[in-house]
Amino acid sequence: MNSGPRSEIAESGEKVVIIGDASVGKTSIILRYTSNTFSDNIKPTIGCDHYEREIELPNKSKVKLSIWDTAGQERFRGLSSSYYKKAKCVVLVYDITKKSSFEKLDFWRDEIMNFADEEILVVVVGNKTDMQEKRAVTLEEAEKYAQKHRYFYLETSALENGDQHIQKVFEYVAANINNKRREFVDTDGKGGVERKDTNEIKLEDNKKADGGCKC
């Protein structure tokens, strides 16, 4: 199920927060994923917008994602604590053509550590791979950062309709959320029992040359 932005936010799915500097393409990534659209005339997000999509995983489990599109402008950072409340995942986006947005990742990481659950899943995304001639952050730099912090990393292009990496980002997120919620099942109301079945997404085609790193 897909939906556009909703002004009244109701947490009816697993909360995923998209963060990063202004103009790195956060909204474009979400629109490509939820409605397979792209626009050159997206206005800056004011505060937060909300989108939803239900995804079916390879084992037929379904996960409904509640995707929060946050503002990158400094004047909205006072809302940070509310963004992260009950979030299961943070997708941290930077622009591969803008070095400053990559250098700002530590700022966003500090914010995650201050406001999010300590076990939250973090995914790093380098966006705008359609602009390789303007690349300012090498794949090696980005992978080194992801490896250092043990984050999953992919590079994407919201512009290119055929780019499957955006789909892979959210498949990875949904699979990990699903695995965590299936780790313990309350069978008798007295506690959980560990489950052995998992739902890991395998990304064999996600080679280094394509901008992927399962770190």
Salt bridges, closest charged atoms under 4 A:
GLU14 OE1 - LYS88 NZ 2.65
GLU14 OE2 - ARG181 NH1 3.07
ASP21 OD1 - LYS104 NZ 3.22
GLU52 OE2 - ARG6 NH1 2.89
GLU52 OE2 - HIS50 NE2 3.87
GLU52 OE1 - LYS64 NZ 3.37
GLU56 OE2 - LYS60 NZ 3.63
ASP95 OD2 - LYS128 NZ 3.15
GLU111 OE2 - ARG77 NH2 2.40
GLU141 OE2 - LYS99 NZ 2.38
GLU155 OE1 - ARG135 NH2 2.69
GLU194 OE1 - LYS196 NZ 3.98
ASP197 OD2 - ARG182 NH2 2.21
ASP197 OD1 - ARG195 NE 2.86
GLU200 OE2 - LYS214 NZ 2.79
ASP205 OD2 - LYS168 NZ 2.77
